[in-house]
Amino acid sequence: MLPFSYVRPAHVAAAVAAHTQDGEPRYLAGGQSLLPALKLRLAQPSLLIDVARLPELSALRREGERLVVGAAVTHSALAACPHIPALAQLAGSIGDLQVRNMGSLGGALANADPASDHAAALLGLGAEIRTDRRVIAADDFFLGMFETALEPGELIIEIAFPLPNRAAYAKVRNPASGYPVVGIFVAEAADGIRVAVTGAASSPYRLSEFEMALAGDFSAAALEGLSVPAEDLNRDLHATHEYRAALIPVLAKRALNCGRKP
Ligand SMILES: Cc1cc2nc3c(=O)[nH]c(=O)nc-3n(C[C@H](O)[C@H](O)[C@H](O)COP(=O)(O)OP(=O)(O)OC[C@H]3O[C@@H](n4cnc5c(N)ncnc54)[C@H](O)[C@@H]3O)c2cc1C
């Protein structure tokens, strides 16, 4: 790890101002992705701006038909939140207790790991991301592997999840890390049927063919006979692209068979 400076600002405006300094400033939340990158020298920031305790990033409240979650809310806190059971179950499936107690929703989304669990919930529920400067729709957020629509220095403040009618998440987890080999979030969401996939490709995505099939019949039976092509899917030491393709309909049906009303 190379030397760097560290600040813990008291409010959002000070954090964003600190990010305009010369060099390579980076926000730090739970450190569960950034600190390993520092240790491996994959990231070499000049300044870490600790946003984990900013009061404006700590919301966890129901606002009418939406659940508003601050960017600094940990996976553990979300796992204990009753308003969207599928989201709580997803958060509780991340990593291990230490990772869940430190890692945050905002950090996970900004990091945009292609196998991020939260990415599936963001897309699967049609959430909105509020930053220090605008609101970004979930469908516009992920641009590629570890790449998002966030501009340099843009800070995620909170995420608003519309409460779904029904939703469920199913994943096959890597036994070592907990990351999904494939994860599928299925929802009868506020704006229609949503099926989101994580872990299978370079970036999380929605499966429009499955969504259309479920529009008339929100049940596992509606997916009978549907499959996905394997060519563009990830292949690595954990799974082949054919295996991931085979998992997608299996996990979608598994999620549909346990979808619960919030
Ligand atoms: C052993 C292990 C197992 C894991 N298993 C899983 C798993 O099963 N599933 C899964 O999905 N993830 C898993 N993770 C990743 C975990 O979810 C991390 O918590 C998450 O990726 C990053 O969150 P963080 O709060 O630690 O962010 P940090 O590591 O602090 O930051 C990550 C990135 O986000 C940026 N950032 C942080 N907060 C903000 C903000 N508010 N606005 C803008 N940018 C911000 C940082 O600058 C950095 O670039 C695992 C990690 C570890 C170490």
The ligand as an SDF file (V2000), in Angstrom:
LIG
                    3D

 53 58  0  0  0  0  0  0  0  0999 V2000
  -14.4490  -11.2280    1.2880 C   0  0  0  0  0  0  0  0  0  0  0  0
  -15.4750  -10.4020    0.5510 C   0  0  0  0  0  0  0  0  0  0  0  0
  -16.6550  -10.9980    0.1290 C   0  0  0  0  0  0  0  0  0  0  0  0
  -17.5980  -10.2640   -0.5760 C   0  0  0  0  0  0  0  0  0  0  0  0
  -18.7420  -10.8880   -0.9900 N   0  0  0  0  0  0  0  0  0  0  0  0
  -19.6590  -10.1830   -1.7020 C   0  0  0  0  0  0  0  0  0  0  0  0
  -20.8650  -10.8190   -2.1380 C   0  0  0  0  0  0  0  0  0  0  0  0
  -21.1580  -11.9740   -1.8470 O   0  0  0  0  0  0  0  0  0  0  0  0
  -21.7140  -10.0590   -2.8770 N   0  0  0  0  0  0  0  0  0  0  0  0
  -21.4720   -8.7450   -3.1710 C   0  0  0  0  0  0  0  0  0  0  0  0
  -22.2960   -8.1330   -3.8480 O   0  0  0  0  0  0  0  0  0  0  0  0
  -20.3680   -8.1260   -2.7370 N   0  0  0  0  0  0  0  0  0  0  0  0
  -19.4650   -8.8050   -2.0050 C   0  0  0  0  0  0  0  0  0  0  0  0
  -18.3290   -8.1630   -1.5540 N   0  0  0  0  0  0  0  0  0  0  0  0
  -18.1550   -6.7130   -1.8170 C   0  0  0  0  0  0  0  0  0  0  0  0
  -18.8790   -5.9110   -0.7200 C   0  0  0  0  0  0  0  0  0  0  0  0
  -20.2640   -5.9530   -0.9860 O   0  0  0  0  0  0  0  0  0  0  0  0
  -18.4240   -4.4530   -0.6250 C   0  0  0  0  0  0  0  0  0  0  0  0
  -19.0310   -3.9910    0.5380 O   0  0  0  0  0  0  0  0  0  0  0  0
  -18.8400   -3.5040   -1.7010 C   0  0  0  0  0  0  0  0  0  0  0  0
  -18.4380   -3.9440   -2.9650 O   0  0  0  0  0  0  0  0  0  0  0  0
  -18.2140   -2.1450   -1.5320 C   0  0  0  0  0  0  0  0  0  0  0  0
  -18.7970   -1.4500   -0.4690 O   0  0  0  0  0  0  0  0  0  0  0  0
  -17.9210   -0.5860    0.5390 P   0  0  0  0  0  0  0  0  0  0  0  0
  -18.8790    0.2200    1.3550 O   0  0  0  0  0  0  0  0  0  0  0  0
  -16.9810   -1.4480    1.2650 O   0  0  0  0  0  0  0  0  0  0  0  0
  -17.1770    0.4180   -0.4680 O   0  0  0  0  0  0  0  0  0  0  0  0
  -15.6350    0.8610   -0.5380 P   0  0  0  0  0  0  0  0  0  0  0  0
  -14.7670   -0.3230   -0.6890 O   0  0  0  0  0  0  0  0  0  0  0  0
  -15.3150    1.8070    0.5660 O   0  0  0  0  0  0  0  0  0  0  0  0
  -15.6770    1.6920   -1.9020 O   0  0  0  0  0  0  0  0  0  0  0  0
  -15.9080    1.0310   -3.1280 C   0  0  0  0  0  0  0  0  0  0  0  0
  -15.9450    2.0830   -4.2540 C   0  0  0  0  0  0  0  0  0  0  0  0
  -17.1100    2.8950   -4.1400 O   0  0  0  0  0  0  0  0  0  0  0  0
  -16.7460    4.2830   -4.0250 C   0  0  0  0  0  0  0  0  0  0  0  0
  -17.7590    4.8490   -3.1220 N   0  0  0  0  0  0  0  0  0  0  0  0
  -18.0280    4.4490   -1.8570 C   0  0  0  0  0  0  0  0  0  0  0  0
  -19.0960    5.1210   -1.3820 N   0  0  0  0  0  0  0  0  0  0  0  0
  -19.4940    5.9710   -2.3730 C   0  0  0  0  0  0  0  0  0  0  0  0
  -20.5510    6.9290   -2.4990 C   0  0  0  0  0  0  0  0  0  0  0  0
  -21.4430    7.1470   -1.4940 N   0  0  0  0  0  0  0  0  0  0  0  0
  -20.6730    7.6050   -3.6590 N   0  0  0  0  0  0  0  0  0  0  0  0
  -19.8120    7.3940   -4.6780 C   0  0  0  0  0  0  0  0  0  0  0  0
  -18.7820    6.5110   -4.6240 N   0  0  0  0  0  0  0  0  0  0  0  0
  -18.6460    5.8070   -3.4740 C   0  0  0  0  0  0  0  0  0  0  0  0
  -15.3160    4.2760   -3.5200 C   0  0  0  0  0  0  0  0  0  0  0  0
  -14.6140    5.4490   -3.8850 O   0  0  0  0  0  0  0  0  0  0  0  0
  -14.7570    3.0460   -4.2230 C   0  0  0  0  0  0  0  0  0  0  0  0
  -14.4190    3.3800   -5.5380 O   0  0  0  0  0  0  0  0  0  0  0  0
  -17.3770   -8.8740   -0.8490 C   0  0  0  0  0  0  0  0  0  0  0  0
  -16.1960   -8.2610   -0.3940 C   0  0  0  0  0  0  0  0  0  0  0  0
  -15.2640   -9.0160    0.3020 C   0  0  0  0  0  0  0  0  0  0  0  0
  -14.0110   -8.3250    0.7970 C   0  0  0  0  0  0  0  0  0  0  0  0
  1  2  1  0
  2  3  1  0
  2 52  2  0
  3  4  2  0
  4  5  1  0
  4 50  1  0
  5  6  2  0
  6  7  1  0
  6 13  1  0
  7  8  2  0
  7  9  1  0
  9 10  1  0
 10 11  2  0
 10 12  1  0
 12 13  2  0
 13 14  1  0
 14 15  1  0
 14 50  1  0
 15 16  1  0
 16 17  1  0
 16 18  1  0
 18 19  1  0
 18 20  1  0
 20 21  1  0
 20 22  1  0
 22 23  1  0
 23 24  1  0
 24 25  2  0
 24 26  1  0
 24 27  1  0
 27 28  1  0
 28 29  2  0
 28 30  1  0
 28 31  1  0
 31 32  1  0
 32 33  1  0
 33 34  1  0
 33 48  1  0
 34 35  1  0
 35 36  1  0
 35 46  1  0
 36 37  1  0
 36 45  1  0
 37 38  2  0
 38 39  1  0
 39 40  1  0
 39 45  2  0
 40 41  1  0
 40 42  2  0
 42 43  1  0
 43 44  2  0
 44 45  1  0
 46 47  1  0
 46 48  1  0
 48 49  1  0
 50 51  2  0
 51 52  1  0
 52 53  1  0
M  END
$$$$
